[in-house]
Structure formats: C-alpha cells, structure tokens
Amino acid sequence: MRFTQDLTSSVNVVRGYAPRELRVNEDSFVNTVILGASVVRTESAIASVADLRDEHVTRIMTLEPELVILGTGIDQEFPPPSFGAQFLTAGIGFEVMDTGAACRTFNVLVSEQRRVVALLIL
C-alpha cells in the first residue's frame, strides 16, 4: 500500500519531539501543550504531572474529546487517580504514556479522524 501525505489538510500533526521541544506542523513549542486536531494551547504552568489541576481537565473538556492522552515527559508517570477519573466519569477514554509514545498515538488517532486531545508535558 502506498501512503501519500495530504498537504492540504488543516489537521495538527506532531512532526517532531525531543525532550523540552515539540514541533506541531511548522511551529515549535518548549512548554507543555494541549493538542487537538485543530487546536494548540500552550500551558506553561504545567512542568510535571504534579502540576496538573482540575482547571486543566476543564480546558480539555471544552474540546469535546472522545479520548484524552496524557504524555508525561521522558518517563511514564501516573497522575493522581482523581485526575483521570474525571474523564472516565464523563465517558471519555483516558490513557497515560511517555510523551514520545503520546505523540505517535495522537498522530495515528487524528489521522483516523478520532476526537483525540493530547496533553503533552515537555
């Protein structure tokens, strides 16, 4: 099967990731981002899982995702159970992984036109 890149698409795609740097389409970020198919929001107040608050859940929920991916940096680190429980209670899937895996998973799901939102800690 041959794959071709759709250059006319307006969907956000992670083009590169390294510790402390993320490239979405042609833009580079050095702070945590909330990433949806058509939205990129920087979250400079989040430097680690310990900084996650209910207000971040609220910001993510406004994007109406069916699945939320939390990328926790170089290593996988789980947030307090209450953080993920808010998504699960609302019927929204919630997965935690390292940020590199979260970037790859986001790209696959967004290419399938799924309503995915990734919170990527850099």
Rosetta constraint file for C-alpha pairs under 8 A:
AtomPair CA 10 CA 38 HARMONIC 7.06 0.50
AtomPair CA 11 CA 37 HARMONIC 5.03 0.50
AtomPair CA 11 CA 38 HARMONIC 5.61 0.50
AtomPair CA 11 CA 110 HARMONIC 7.68 0.50
AtomPair CA 12 CA 24 HARMONIC 6.40 0.50
AtomPair CA 12 CA 25 HARMONIC 6.18 0.50
AtomPair CA 12 CA 35 HARMONIC 7.85 0.50
AtomPair CA 12 CA 36 HARMONIC 7.03 0.50
AtomPair CA 12 CA 37 HARMONIC 5.05 0.50
AtomPair CA 12 CA 38 HARMONIC 5.83 0.50
AtomPair CA 12 CA 39 HARMONIC 7.46 0.50
AtomPair CA 13 CA 24 HARMONIC 5.60 0.50
AtomPair CA 13 CA 25 HARMONIC 5.65 0.50
AtomPair CA 13 CA 37 HARMONIC 7.72 0.50
AtomPair CA 13 CA 107 HARMONIC 5.84 0.50
AtomPair CA 13 CA 110 HARMONIC 7.85 0.50
AtomPair CA 14 CA 22 HARMONIC 7.43 0.50
AtomPair CA 14 CA 23 HARMONIC 5.89 0.50
AtomPair CA 14 CA 24 HARMONIC 4.46 0.50
AtomPair CA 14 CA 25 HARMONIC 6.29 0.50
AtomPair CA 14 CA 103 HARMONIC 6.22 0.50
AtomPair CA 14 CA 104 HARMONIC 7.71 0.50
AtomPair CA 14 CA 106 HARMONIC 7.94 0.50
AtomPair CA 14 CA 107 HARMONIC 6.51 0.50
AtomPair CA 15 CA 22 HARMONIC 7.95 0.50
AtomPair CA 15 CA 23 HARMONIC 5.40 0.50
AtomPair CA 15 CA 24 HARMONIC 5.56 0.50
AtomPair CA 15 CA 25 HARMONIC 5.91 0.50
AtomPair CA 15 CA 26 HARMONIC 7.85 0.50
AtomPair CA 16 CA 22 HARMONIC 5.88 0.50
AtomPair CA 16 CA 23 HARMONIC 4.91 0.50
AtomPair CA 16 CA 24 HARMONIC 7.19 0.50
AtomPair CA 17 CA 21 HARMONIC 5.95 0.50
AtomPair CA 17 CA 22 HARMONIC 4.62 0.50
AtomPair CA 17 CA 23 HARMONIC 6.28 0.50
AtomPair CA 17 CA 100 HARMONIC 6.59 0.50
AtomPair CA 17 CA 103 HARMONIC 7.60 0.50
AtomPair CA 18 CA 22 HARMONIC 6.42 0.50
AtomPair CA 18 CA 100 HARMONIC 7.86 0.50
AtomPair CA 19 CA 73 HARMONIC 7.25 0.50
AtomPair CA 19 CA 74 HARMONIC 6.74 0.50
AtomPair CA 19 CA 122 HARMONIC 6.05 0.50
AtomPair CA 20 CA 30 HARMONIC 5.38 0.50
AtomPair CA 20 CA 31 HARMONIC 7.10 0.50
AtomPair CA 20 CA 122 HARMONIC 4.73 0.50
AtomPair CA 21 CA 28 HARMONIC 6.86 0.50
AtomPair CA 21 CA 29 HARMONIC 5.65 0.50
AtomPair CA 21 CA 30 HARMONIC 4.68 0.50
AtomPair CA 21 CA 31 HARMONIC 7.48 0.50
AtomPair CA 21 CA 122 HARMONIC 6.50 0.50
AtomPair CA 22 CA 28 HARMONIC 5.62 0.50
AtomPair CA 22 CA 29 HARMONIC 5.10 0.50
AtomPair CA 22 CA 30 HARMONIC 6.46 0.50
AtomPair CA 22 CA 122 HARMONIC 7.49 0.50
AtomPair CA 23 CA 27 HARMONIC 5.55 0.50
AtomPair CA 23 CA 28 HARMONIC 4.35 0.50
AtomPair CA 23 CA 29 HARMONIC 6.25 0.50
AtomPair CA 24 CA 28 HARMONIC 6.38 0.50
AtomPair CA 24 CA 29 HARMONIC 7.88 0.50
AtomPair CA 29 CA 33 HARMONIC 7.82 0.50
AtomPair CA 29 CA 42 HARMONIC 7.96 0.50
AtomPair CA 30 CA 122 HARMONIC 6.84 0.50
AtomPair CA 31 CA 42 HARMONIC 6.42 0.50
AtomPair CA 31 CA 43 HARMONIC 6.50 0.50
AtomPair CA 31 CA 44 HARMONIC 5.34 0.50
AtomPair CA 31 CA 46 HARMONIC 7.90 0.50
AtomPair CA 31 CA 47 HARMONIC 7.64 0.50
AtomPair CA 31 CA 121 HARMONIC 7.31 0.50
AtomPair CA 31 CA 122 HARMONIC 5.98 0.50
AtomPair CA 32 CA 42 HARMONIC 5.89 0.50
AtomPair CA 32 CA 43 HARMONIC 5.14 0.50
AtomPair CA 32 CA 44 HARMONIC 5.96 0.50
AtomPair CA 32 CA 46 HARMONIC 6.17 0.50
AtomPair CA 32 CA 47 HARMONIC 6.86 0.50
AtomPair CA 32 CA 119 HARMONIC 7.31 0.50
AtomPair CA 32 CA 120 HARMONIC 5.53 0.50
AtomPair CA 32 CA 121 HARMONIC 4.50 0.50
AtomPair CA 32 CA 122 HARMONIC 5.28 0.50
AtomPair CA 33 CA 40 HARMONIC 6.51 0.50
AtomPair CA 33 CA 41 HARMONIC 5.41 0.50
AtomPair CA 33 CA 42 HARMONIC 4.37 0.50
AtomPair CA 33 CA 43 HARMONIC 5.43 0.50
AtomPair CA 33 CA 44 HARMONIC 7.98 0.50
AtomPair CA 33 CA 118 HARMONIC 7.93 0.50
AtomPair CA 33 CA 119 HARMONIC 5.88 0.50
AtomPair CA 33 CA 120 HARMONIC 5.39 0.50
AtomPair CA 33 CA 121 HARMONIC 6.82 0.50
AtomPair CA 34 CA 39 HARMONIC 7.74 0.50
AtomPair CA 34 CA 40 HARMONIC 5.78 0.50
AtomPair CA 34 CA 41 HARMONIC 5.07 0.50
AtomPair CA 34 CA 42 HARMONIC 6.39 0.50
AtomPair CA 34 CA 43 HARMONIC 7.13 0.50
AtomPair CA 34 CA 60 HARMONIC 7.33 0.50
AtomPair CA 34 CA 117 HARMONIC 6.94 0.50
AtomPair CA 34 CA 118 HARMONIC 5.71 0.50
AtomPair CA 34 CA 119 HARMONIC 4.49 0.50
AtomPair CA 34 CA 120 HARMONIC 6.38 0.50
AtomPair CA 35 CA 39 HARMONIC 5.77 0.50
AtomPair CA 35 CA 40 HARMONIC 4.71 0.50
AtomPair CA 35 CA 41 HARMONIC 6.56 0.50
AtomPair CA 35 CA 117 HARMONIC 5.53 0.50
AtomPair CA 35 CA 118 HARMONIC 5.05 0.50
AtomPair CA 35 CA 119 HARMONIC 6.33 0.50
AtomPair CA 35 CA 120 HARMONIC 7.57 0.50
AtomPair CA 36 CA 40 HARMONIC 6.41 0.50
AtomPair CA 36 CA 63 HARMONIC 7.56 0.50
AtomPair CA 36 CA 115 HARMONIC 7.73 0.50
AtomPair CA 36 CA 116 HARMONIC 6.24 0.50
AtomPair CA 36 CA 117 HARMONIC 4.60 0.50
AtomPair CA 36 CA 118 HARMONIC 6.54 0.50
AtomPair CA 37 CA 110 HARMONIC 6.30 0.50
AtomPair CA 37 CA 115 HARMONIC 7.49 0.50
AtomPair CA 37 CA 116 HARMONIC 7.28 0.50
AtomPair CA 37 CA 117 HARMONIC 7.50 0.50
AtomPair CA 45 CA 51 HARMONIC 7.24 0.50
AtomPair CA 46 CA 51 HARMONIC 5.23 0.50
AtomPair CA 46 CA 52 HARMONIC 6.56 0.50
AtomPair CA 46 CA 121 HARMONIC 7.05 0.50
AtomPair CA 47 CA 51 HARMONIC 6.52 0.50
AtomPair CA 47 CA 121 HARMONIC 6.49 0.50
AtomPair CA 47 CA 122 HARMONIC 7.13 0.50
AtomPair CA 48 CA 52 HARMONIC 7.50 0.50
AtomPair CA 48 CA 72 HARMONIC 7.03 0.50
AtomPair CA 48 CA 73 HARMONIC 7.71 0.50
AtomPair CA 48 CA 121 HARMONIC 6.53 0.50
AtomPair CA 49 CA 72 HARMONIC 6.48 0.50
AtomPair CA 49 CA 77 HARMONIC 7.14 0.50
AtomPair CA 49 CA 78 HARMONIC 7.38 0.50
AtomPair CA 49 CA 79 HARMONIC 5.74 0.50
AtomPair CA 49 CA 121 HARMONIC 7.87 0.50
AtomPair CA 50 CA 79 HARMONIC 7.20 0.50
AtomPair CA 52 CA 56 HARMONIC 6.60 0.50
AtomPair CA 52 CA 79 HARMONIC 7.67 0.50
AtomPair CA 52 CA 83 HARMONIC 7.74 0.50
AtomPair CA 53 CA 57 HARMONIC 7.07 0.50
AtomPair CA 53 CA 83 HARMONIC 7.48 0.50
AtomPair CA 54 CA 58 HARMONIC 6.43 0.50
AtomPair CA 54 CA 83 HARMONIC 7.06 0.50
AtomPair CA 55 CA 59 HARMONIC 6.32 0.50
AtomPair CA 56 CA 60 HARMONIC 6.25 0.50
AtomPair CA 57 CA 61 HARMONIC 6.07 0.50
AtomPair CA 57 CA 83 HARMONIC 7.45 0.50
AtomPair CA 57 CA 86 HARMONIC 7.49 0.50
AtomPair CA 57 CA 87 HARMONIC 7.74 0.50
AtomPair CA 58 CA 62 HARMONIC 6.44 0.50
AtomPair CA 59 CA 63 HARMONIC 7.35 0.50
AtomPair CA 60 CA 64 HARMONIC 7.44 0.50
AtomPair CA 60 CA 65 HARMONIC 7.64 0.50
AtomPair CA 60 CA 117 HARMONIC 7.22 0.50
AtomPair CA 61 CA 65 HARMONIC 6.71 0.50
AtomPair CA 63 CA 117 HARMONIC 7.62 0.50
AtomPair CA 64 CA 115 HARMONIC 7.46 0.50
AtomPair CA 65 CA 92 HARMONIC 6.92 0.50
AtomPair CA 65 CA 115 HARMONIC 4.94 0.50
AtomPair CA 65 CA 116 HARMONIC 5.32 0.50
AtomPair CA 65 CA 117 HARMONIC 5.96 0.50
AtomPair CA 66 CA 91 HARMONIC 7.82 0.50
AtomPair CA 66 CA 92 HARMONIC 5.07 0.50
AtomPair CA 66 CA 93 HARMONIC 6.23 0.50
AtomPair CA 66 CA 114 HARMONIC 7.49 0.50
AtomPair CA 66 CA 115 HARMONIC 5.32 0.50
AtomPair CA 66 CA 116 HARMONIC 6.06 0.50
AtomPair CA 67 CA 92 HARMONIC 5.43 0.50
AtomPair CA 67 CA 93 HARMONIC 4.37 0.50
AtomPair CA 67 CA 94 HARMONIC 5.83 0.50
AtomPair CA 67 CA 95 HARMONIC 7.87 0.50
AtomPair CA 67 CA 115 HARMONIC 6.63 0.50
AtomPair CA 67 CA 116 HARMONIC 4.95 0.50
AtomPair CA 67 CA 117 HARMONIC 6.49 0.50
AtomPair CA 68 CA 87 HARMONIC 7.87 0.50
AtomPair CA 68 CA 92 HARMONIC 7.15 0.50
AtomPair CA 68 CA 93 HARMONIC 6.03 0.50
AtomPair CA 68 CA 94 HARMONIC 4.87 0.50
AtomPair CA 68 CA 95 HARMONIC 6.42 0.50
AtomPair CA 68 CA 116 HARMONIC 5.88 0.50
AtomPair CA 68 CA 117 HARMONIC 4.97 0.50
AtomPair CA 68 CA 118 HARMONIC 5.68 0.50
AtomPair CA 68 CA 119 HARMONIC 7.52 0.50
AtomPair CA 69 CA 94 HARMONIC 5.95 0.50
AtomPair CA 69 CA 95 HARMONIC 4.94 0.50
AtomPair CA 69 CA 96 HARMONIC 5.97 0.50
AtomPair CA 69 CA 97 HARMONIC 7.57 0.50
AtomPair CA 69 CA 102 HARMONIC 6.36 0.50
AtomPair CA 69 CA 106 HARMONIC 7.54 0.50
AtomPair CA 69 CA 116 HARMONIC 7.49 0.50
AtomPair CA 69 CA 117 HARMONIC 6.30 0.50
AtomPair CA 69 CA 118 HARMONIC 4.58 0.50
AtomPair CA 69 CA 119 HARMONIC 6.23 0.50
AtomPair CA 70 CA 94 HARMONIC 7.63 0.50
AtomPair CA 70 CA 95 HARMONIC 6.16 0.50
AtomPair CA 70 CA 96 HARMONIC 4.78 0.50
AtomPair CA 70 CA 97 HARMONIC 6.32 0.50
AtomPair CA 70 CA 98 HARMONIC 7.91 0.50
AtomPair CA 70 CA 99 HARMONIC 7.58 0.50
AtomPair CA 70 CA 102 HARMONIC 6.85 0.50
AtomPair CA 70 CA 118 HARMONIC 5.84 0.50
AtomPair CA 70 CA 119 HARMONIC 4.93 0.50
AtomPair CA 70 CA 120 HARMONIC 6.11 0.50
AtomPair CA 70 CA 121 HARMONIC 7.84 0.50
AtomPair CA 71 CA 76 HARMONIC 7.48 0.50
AtomPair CA 71 CA 96 HARMONIC 6.18 0.50
AtomPair CA 71 CA 97 HARMONIC 5.23 0.50
AtomPair CA 71 CA 98 HARMONIC 4.90 0.50
AtomPair CA 71 CA 99 HARMONIC 3.88 0.50
AtomPair CA 71 CA 100 HARMONIC 7.39 0.50
AtomPair CA 71 CA 101 HARMONIC 7.47 0.50
AtomPair CA 71 CA 102 HARMONIC 5.16 0.50
AtomPair CA 71 CA 103 HARMONIC 7.68 0.50
AtomPair CA 71 CA 118 HARMONIC 7.17 0.50
AtomPair CA 71 CA 119 HARMONIC 6.07 0.50
AtomPair CA 71 CA 120 HARMONIC 4.59 0.50
AtomPair CA 71 CA 121 HARMONIC 5.76 0.50
AtomPair CA 72 CA 76 HARMONIC 5.61 0.50
AtomPair CA 72 CA 77 HARMONIC 5.88 0.50
AtomPair CA 72 CA 78 HARMONIC 7.83 0.50
AtomPair CA 72 CA 96 HARMONIC 7.29 0.50
AtomPair CA 72 CA 97 HARMONIC 6.34 0.50
AtomPair CA 72 CA 98 HARMONIC 5.04 0.50
AtomPair CA 72 CA 99 HARMONIC 5.47 0.50
AtomPair CA 72 CA 120 HARMONIC 6.60 0.50
AtomPair CA 72 CA 121 HARMONIC 5.23 0.50
AtomPair CA 72 CA 122 HARMONIC 7.54 0.50
AtomPair CA 73 CA 98 HARMONIC 5.38 0.50
AtomPair CA 73 CA 99 HARMONIC 4.84 0.50
AtomPair CA 73 CA 100 HARMONIC 7.68 0.50
AtomPair CA 73 CA 120 HARMONIC 7.41 0.50
AtomPair CA 73 CA 121 HARMONIC 5.30 0.50
AtomPair CA 73 CA 122 HARMONIC 5.35 0.50
AtomPair CA 74 CA 98 HARMONIC 5.65 0.50
AtomPair CA 74 CA 99 HARMONIC 6.27 0.50
AtomPair CA 74 CA 100 HARMONIC 7.34 0.50
AtomPair CA 75 CA 97 HARMONIC 7.75 0.50
AtomPair CA 75 CA 98 HARMONIC 5.11 0.50
AtomPair CA 75 CA 99 HARMONIC 7.73 0.50
AtomPair CA 76 CA 96 HARMONIC 7.05 0.50
AtomPair CA 76 CA 97 HARMONIC 5.00 0.50
AtomPair CA 76 CA 98 HARMONIC 4.41 0.50
AtomPair CA 76 CA 99 HARMONIC 7.86 0.50
AtomPair CA 77 CA 96 HARMONIC 7.58 0.50
AtomPair CA 77 CA 97 HARMONIC 7.38 0.50
AtomPair CA 77 CA 98 HARMONIC 7.52 0.50
AtomPair CA 78 CA 96 HARMONIC 6.64 0.50
AtomPair CA 79 CA 83 HARMONIC 6.46 0.50
AtomPair CA 79 CA 84 HARMONIC 7.39 0.50
AtomPair CA 80 CA 84 HARMONIC 7.45 0.50
AtomPair CA 81 CA 85 HARMONIC 6.05 0.50
AtomPair CA 82 CA 86 HARMONIC 6.46 0.50
AtomPair CA 83 CA 87 HARMONIC 7.65 0.50
AtomPair CA 84 CA 88 HARMONIC 6.49 0.50
AtomPair CA 84 CA 94 HARMONIC 6.31 0.50
AtomPair CA 85 CA 89 HARMONIC 5.89 0.50
AtomPair CA 86 CA 90 HARMONIC 6.44 0.50
AtomPair CA 87 CA 91 HARMONIC 6.42 0.50
AtomPair CA 87 CA 92 HARMONIC 5.01 0.50
AtomPair CA 87 CA 93 HARMONIC 6.65 0.50
AtomPair CA 87 CA 94 HARMONIC 6.49 0.50
AtomPair CA 88 CA 92 HARMONIC 5.19 0.50
AtomPair CA 88 CA 93 HARMONIC 6.00 0.50
AtomPair CA 88 CA 94 HARMONIC 6.73 0.50
AtomPair CA 96 CA 102 HARMONIC 7.90 0.50
AtomPair CA 97 CA 101 HARMONIC 6.23 0.50
AtomPair CA 97 CA 102 HARMONIC 5.96 0.50
AtomPair CA 98 CA 102 HARMONIC 6.18 0.50
AtomPair CA 99 CA 103 HARMONIC 6.09 0.50
AtomPair CA 99 CA 120 HARMONIC 5.96 0.50
AtomPair CA 99 CA 121 HARMONIC 6.69 0.50
AtomPair CA 99 CA 122 HARMONIC 7.28 0.50
AtomPair CA 100 CA 104 HARMONIC 6.50 0.50
AtomPair CA 101 CA 105 HARMONIC 6.06 0.50
AtomPair CA 102 CA 106 HARMONIC 5.94 0.50
AtomPair CA 102 CA 118 HARMONIC 7.23 0.50
AtomPair CA 102 CA 120 HARMONIC 7.39 0.50
AtomPair CA 103 CA 107 HARMONIC 6.31 0.50
AtomPair CA 103 CA 118 HARMONIC 7.92 0.50
AtomPair CA 103 CA 120 HARMONIC 7.83 0.50
AtomPair CA 104 CA 108 HARMONIC 6.46 0.50
AtomPair CA 105 CA 109 HARMONIC 6.21 0.50
AtomPair CA 106 CA 110 HARMONIC 5.93 0.50
AtomPair CA 106 CA 116 HARMONIC 6.92 0.50
AtomPair CA 106 CA 117 HARMONIC 7.60 0.50
AtomPair CA 106 CA 118 HARMONIC 6.70 0.50
AtomPair CA 107 CA 111 HARMONIC 6.04 0.50
AtomPair CA 108 CA 112 HARMONIC 6.50 0.50
AtomPair CA 109 CA 113 HARMONIC 6.54 0.50
AtomPair CA 109 CA 114 HARMONIC 5.49 0.50
AtomPair CA 109 CA 115 HARMONIC 7.94 0.50
AtomPair CA 109 CA 116 HARMONIC 6.71 0.50
AtomPair CA 110 CA 114 HARMONIC 5.36 0.50
AtomPair CA 110 CA 115 HARMONIC 7.07 0.50
AtomPair CA 110 CA 116 HARMONIC 6.50 0.50
